[in-house]
């Protein structure tokens, strides 16, 4: 990867460089004390060009070359993992600082490179089909949906693919920071639907104040723990989220129960042709 990155850099192909960085894994320095558990992990930073930059390297060798073998410990993180735990929307990412080539990624560039929009995802993988999104539901929200002839959804939803491996309701609720959606039986209910009209599903780049929003060239301001990098505000997860406003649910949308035993059971399916929900007894 470093050889291809060098070649792309020498021919001035910034797009190729960014593509390589998007799918790369980085060595992120860790102090000896943190490695011993004597202090908390801290982001390694450098300053310059009027900004603080988190320093990462495209290989362990690159890290040791620029630090003179002083740094012995490191974490391996992908770009999306970096974005999930990003410490400050005003900070940028410095890749291989002190080496050639090196790259300074502004926070807005980092966010969009780590978490592209649904439209960009489909353009990159046109055979992937319409993405499926979902949203955890409160019991009251289920009743509202079932009572509506033209059900719609607003707020935040997430990419179903990113949580497909989670089969435990409590783990899913914890990952999404929505423990209050657990039922008395230890289940969660999901509204799941195909994201038709991808431009309506906006990736929430932004911050917790005007300065944070402007730093990532975003459009959303939310209360903490909002991160603004396009991911759920849980640093231990890499779950893409989207903000929608009154999206009409398409035909075939489902209300699904994920039970405590890990089994999914479809409880209702929306028939847009007749404007009604069809209850599903068992599947």
TORPA-139834 format. One record per residue (C-alpha): x, y, z; residue number from 1. Coordinates in nm, 2 decimals, always signed. Last residue first. Example, Ala and Ser with C-alpha at 12.3 -4.5 7.8 and 13.67 -1.06 7.14 Angstrom:
NODE       px       py       pz     n
NODE    +1.37    -0.11    +0.71     2
NODE    +1.23    -0.45    +0.78     1
***
This chain:
NODE       px       py       pz     n
NODE    -4.27    -1.70    +1.01   283
NODE    -4.55    -1.64    +1.26   282
NODE    -4.86    -1.43    +1.30   281
NODE    -4.76    -1.15    +1.07   280
NODE    -4.98    -0.84    +1.09   279
NODE    -5.04    -0.66    +0.77   278
NODE    -5.01    -0.28    +0.79   277
NODE    -5.22    -0.06    +0.58   276
NODE    -5.22    +0.19    +0.30   275
NODE    -5.36    -0.05    +0.03   274
NODE    -5.08    -0.03    -0.22   273
NODE    -4.83    +0.07    +0.06   272
NODE    -4.87    -0.27    +0.23   271
NODE    -4.65    -0.24    +0.54   270
NODE    -4.53    -0.56    +0.71   269
NODE    -4.59    -0.65    +1.07   268
NODE    -4.45    -0.88    +1.34   267
NODE    -4.14    -1.02    +1.17   266
NODE    -3.96    -1.24    +1.42   265
NODE    -3.58    -1.22    +1.47   264
NODE    -3.43    -1.48    +1.71   263
NODE    -3.16    -1.39    +1.95   262
NODE    -3.32    -1.56    +2.25   261
NODE    -3.41    -1.23    +2.40   260
NODE    -3.62    -1.14    +2.10   259
NODE    -3.54    -0.92    +1.81   258
NODE    -3.89    -0.81    +1.70   257
NODE    -3.93    -0.68    +1.35   256
NODE    -4.16    -0.41    +1.22   255
NODE    -4.13    -0.42    +0.84   254
NODE    -4.13    -0.20    +0.54   253
NODE    -4.25    -0.38    +0.23   252
NODE    -4.39    -0.08    +0.05   251
NODE    -4.20    +0.23    +0.13   250
NODE    -4.22    +0.44    +0.45   249
NODE    -4.27    +0.81    +0.38   248
NODE    -3.97    +1.00    +0.51   247
NODE    -4.07    +1.28    +0.74   246
NODE    -3.73    +1.42    +0.80   245
NODE    -3.43    +1.18    +0.79   244
NODE    -3.09    +1.18    +0.95   243
NODE    -2.85    +0.90    +0.88   242
NODE    -2.63    +0.67    +1.09   241
NODE    -2.33    +0.45    +1.01   240
NODE    -2.23    +0.21    +1.29   239
NODE    -1.86    +0.18    +1.37   238
NODE    -1.88    +0.10    +1.74   237
NODE    -1.66    +0.14    +2.05   236
NODE    -1.66    +0.52    +2.02   235
NODE    -2.04    +0.53    +2.06   234
NODE    -2.20    +0.85    +1.92   233
NODE    -2.36    +0.67    +1.61   232
NODE    -2.15    +0.75    +1.31   231
NODE    -2.16    +1.03    +1.04   230
NODE    -1.87    +1.23    +1.19   229
NODE    -2.08    +1.46    +1.39   228
NODE    -2.00    +1.31    +1.73   227
NODE    -2.33    +1.36    +1.92   226
NODE    -2.27    +1.28    +2.29   225
NODE    -2.36    +1.56    +2.33   224
NODE    -2.64    +1.79    +2.20   223
NODE    -2.69    +1.83    +1.83   222
NODE    -2.58    +2.07    +1.56   221
NODE    -2.61    +1.94    +1.20   220
NODE    -2.50    +2.10    +0.87   219
NODE    -2.13    +2.01    +0.83   218
NODE    -1.82    +2.18    +0.70   217
NODE    -1.63    +1.97    +0.96   216
NODE    -1.50    +2.27    +1.15   215
NODE    -1.82    +2.47    +1.09   214
NODE    -2.03    +2.22    +1.28   213
NODE    -1.78    +2.22    +1.57   212
NODE    -1.77    +2.60    +1.58   211
NODE    -2.15    +2.62    +1.57   210
NODE    -2.20    +2.38    +1.86   209
NODE    -2.23    +2.01    +1.93   208
NODE    -2.09    +1.92    +1.59   207
NODE    -2.17    +1.84    +1.22   206
NODE    -2.18    +1.57    +0.96   205
NODE    -2.51    +1.39    +0.99   204
NODE    -2.52    +1.17    +0.67   203
NODE    -2.84    +1.26    +0.49   202
NODE    -3.09    +1.00    +0.39   201
NODE    -3.32    +1.19    +0.15   200
NODE    -3.06    +1.17    -0.13   199
NODE    -3.09    +0.79    -0.11   198
NODE    -3.44    +0.79    -0.25   197
NODE    -3.54    +0.44    -0.15   196
NODE    -3.37    +0.33    +0.17   195
NODE    -3.52    -0.01    +0.21   194
NODE    -3.70    -0.06    +0.54   193
NODE    -3.66    -0.18    +0.90   192
NODE    -3.85    -0.06    +1.21   191
NODE    -3.70    -0.25    +1.49   190
NODE    -3.84    -0.38    +1.82   189
NODE    -3.62    -0.48    +2.11   188
NODE    -3.65    -0.77    +2.34   187
NODE    -3.57    -0.82    +2.71   186
NODE    -3.92    -0.93    +2.81   185
NODE    -3.99    -0.61    +2.98   184
NODE    -3.90    -0.43    +2.66   183
NODE    -3.56    -0.28    +2.57   182
NODE    -3.59    +0.06    +2.40   181
NODE    -3.46    +0.25    +2.70   180
NODE    -3.12    +0.10    +2.64   179
NODE    -3.08    +0.33    +2.34   178
NODE    -2.70    +0.40    +2.32   177
NODE    -2.68    +0.24    +1.98   176
NODE    -2.43    -0.02    +2.09   175
NODE    -2.62    -0.06    +2.42   174
NODE    -2.95    -0.13    +2.25   173
NODE    -2.78    -0.39    +2.02   172
NODE    -2.60    -0.55    +2.31   171
NODE    -2.93    -0.57    +2.51   170
NODE    -3.12    -0.72    +2.21   169
NODE    -2.86    -0.99    +2.14   168
NODE    -2.81    -1.09    +1.78   167
NODE    -2.55    -0.84    +1.68   166
NODE    -2.37    -0.94    +1.35   165
NODE    -2.62    -0.76    +1.13   164
NODE    -2.53    -0.43    +1.31   163
NODE    -2.34    -0.25    +1.04   162
NODE    -2.56    -0.40    +0.76   161
NODE    -2.87    -0.24    +0.91   160
NODE    -2.73    +0.11    +0.84   159
NODE    -2.87    +0.34    +1.11   158
NODE    -3.17    +0.56    +1.16   157
NODE    -3.20    +0.91    +1.31   156
NODE    -3.49    +1.14    +1.32   155
NODE    -3.81    +1.11    +1.12   154
NODE    -4.03    +0.83    +1.00   153
NODE    -4.35    +0.81    +0.80   152
NODE    -4.66    +0.60    +0.81   151
NODE    -4.94    +0.69    +0.56   150
NODE    -5.24    +0.49    +0.70   149
NODE    -5.12    +0.54    +1.05   148
NODE    -5.25    +0.34    +1.34   147
NODE    -4.97    +0.07    +1.31   146
NODE    -4.70    +0.34    +1.31   145
NODE    -4.84    +0.52    +1.61   144
NODE    -4.87    +0.19    +1.80   143
NODE    -4.51    +0.10    +1.73   142
NODE    -4.40    +0.44    +1.84   141
NODE    -4.56    +0.39    +2.18   140
NODE    -4.36    +0.07    +2.22   139
NODE    -4.03    +0.26    +2.16   138
NODE    -3.87    +0.17    +1.83   137
NODE    -3.51    +0.11    +1.72   136
NODE    -3.45    +0.23    +1.37   135
NODE    -3.35    +0.05    +1.05   134
NODE    -3.18    +0.09    +0.72   133
NODE    -3.15    -0.14    +0.42   132
NODE    -2.93    -0.04    +0.13   131
NODE    -3.07    -0.06    -0.23   130
NODE    -2.84    -0.28    -0.43   129
NODE    -2.47    -0.37    -0.39   128
NODE    -2.41    -0.39    -0.76   127
NODE    -2.33    -0.02    -0.80   126
NODE    -2.04    -0.04    -0.54   125
NODE    -1.87    +0.30    -0.55   124
NODE    -2.18    +0.48    -0.68   123
NODE    -2.38    +0.30    -0.41   122
NODE    -2.15    +0.41    -0.13   121
NODE    -2.15    +0.77    -0.27   120
NODE    -2.53    +0.78    -0.26   119
NODE    -2.54    +0.64    +0.09   118
NODE    -2.30    +0.92    +0.20   117
NODE    -1.94    +0.85    +0.27   116
NODE    -1.81    +0.78    +0.62   115
NODE    -1.43    +0.77    +0.66   114
NODE    -1.36    +0.99    +0.36   113
NODE    -1.64    +1.23    +0.44   112
NODE    -1.54    +1.26    +0.80   111
NODE    -1.17    +1.29    +0.73   110
NODE    -1.23    +1.56    +0.47   109
NODE    -1.44    +1.76    +0.71   108
NODE    -1.18    +1.72    +0.98   107
NODE    -0.90    +1.85    +0.75   106
NODE    -0.67    +1.58    +0.63   105
NODE    -0.30    +1.66    +0.64   104
NODE    -0.10    +1.41    +0.43   103
NODE    +0.26    +1.30    +0.44   102
NODE    +0.47    +1.17    +0.15   101
NODE    +0.74    +1.19    +0.26   100
NODE    +0.79    +1.18    +0.63    99
NODE    +0.77    +1.42    +0.92    98
NODE    +0.40    +1.36    +0.98    97
NODE    +0.30    +1.02    +0.83    96
NODE    -0.08    +1.08    +0.82    95
NODE    -0.19    +1.39    +1.01    94
NODE    -0.56    +1.39    +1.09    93
NODE    -0.74    +1.71    +1.18    92
NODE    -0.88    +1.85    +1.50    91
NODE    -1.17    +2.09    +1.52    90
NODE    -1.42    +1.80    +1.55    89
NODE    -1.25    +1.69    +1.87    88
NODE    -1.17    +1.35    +2.01    87
NODE    -1.26    +1.12    +1.72    86
NODE    -1.36    +0.78    +1.85    85
NODE    -1.58    +0.68    +1.56    84
NODE    -1.37    +0.87    +1.31    83
NODE    -1.05    +0.67    +1.40    82
NODE    -1.24    +0.35    +1.37    81
NODE    -1.37    +0.47    +1.02    80
NODE    -1.01    +0.54    +0.92    79
NODE    -0.89    +0.20    +1.03    78
NODE    -0.70    +0.15    +1.36    77
NODE    -0.40    -0.04    +1.47    76
NODE    -0.29    +0.06    +1.82    75
NODE    +0.07    +0.13    +1.91    74
NODE    +0.36    +0.06    +2.14    73
NODE    +0.74    +0.11    +2.10    72
NODE    +0.76    +0.48    +2.04    71
NODE    +1.12    +0.60    +2.08    70
NODE    +1.23    +0.42    +1.76    69
NODE    +1.35    +0.75    +1.61    68
NODE    +1.00    +0.89    +1.61    67
NODE    +0.99    +0.94    +1.23    66
NODE    +1.14    +0.60    +1.15    65
NODE    +0.95    +0.42    +1.42    64
NODE    +0.61    +0.53    +1.29    63
NODE    +0.70    +0.45    +0.92    62
NODE    +0.82    +0.11    +1.03    61
NODE    +0.49    +0.05    +1.22    60
NODE    +0.30    +0.13    +0.90    59
NODE    +0.08    +0.39    +0.74    58
NODE    +0.13    +0.62    +1.04    57
NODE    -0.09    +0.82    +1.26    56
NODE    -0.07    +1.17    +1.42    55
NODE    -0.39    +1.35    +1.54    54
NODE    -0.36    +1.71    +1.43    53
NODE    -0.41    +2.03    +1.62    52
NODE    -0.46    +2.33    +1.40    51
NODE    -0.31    +2.67    +1.29    50
NODE    -0.10    +2.52    +1.01    49
NODE    +0.09    +2.32    +1.27    48
NODE    +0.05    +2.11    +1.58    47
NODE    +0.12    +1.74    +1.65    46
NODE    -0.09    +1.50    +1.84    45
NODE    -0.09    +1.15    +1.98    44
NODE    -0.44    +1.07    +2.11    43
NODE    -0.44    +0.95    +2.47    42
NODE    -0.49    +0.61    +2.62    41
NODE    -0.54    +0.64    +3.00    40
NODE    -0.25    +0.61    +3.24    39
NODE    -0.08    +0.33    +3.43    38
NODE    -0.22    +0.05    +3.21    37
NODE    +0.13    -0.07    +3.10    36
NODE    +0.06    +0.03    +2.74    35
NODE    -0.06    +0.37    +2.87    34
NODE    +0.27    +0.42    +3.05    33
NODE    +0.47    +0.32    +2.75    32
NODE    +0.28    +0.57    +2.53    31
NODE    +0.06    +0.46    +2.25    30
NODE    +0.13    +0.56    +1.88    29
NODE    -0.15    +0.50    +1.62    28
NODE    -0.04    +0.26    +1.35    27
NODE    -0.29    +0.30    +1.06    26
NODE    -0.50    +0.06    +0.85    25
NODE    -0.58    +0.16    +0.50    24
NODE    -0.91    +0.16    +0.31    23
NODE    -0.97    +0.53    +0.30    22
NODE    -0.60    +0.60    +0.27    21
NODE    -0.58    +0.42    -0.06    20
NODE    -0.88    +0.61    -0.19    19
NODE    -0.73    +0.94    -0.07    18
NODE    -0.40    +0.88    -0.25    17
NODE    -0.59    +0.78    -0.57    16
NODE    -0.78    +1.10    -0.56    15
NODE    -0.47    +1.30    -0.50    14
NODE    -0.30    +1.18    -0.82    13
NODE    +0.00    +1.40    -0.84    12
NODE    +0.22    +1.15    -1.02    11
NODE    +0.46    +1.13    -0.72    10
NODE    +0.17    +1.10    -0.48     9
NODE    +0.01    +0.81    -0.67     8
NODE    +0.35    +0.62    -0.68     7
NODE    +0.41    +0.68    -0.31     6
NODE    +0.07    +0.56    -0.22     5
NODE    +0.12    +0.25    -0.43     4
NODE    +0.44    +0.18    -0.25     3
NODE    +0.28    +0.24    +0.08     2
NODE    +0.00    +0.00    +0.00     1
***
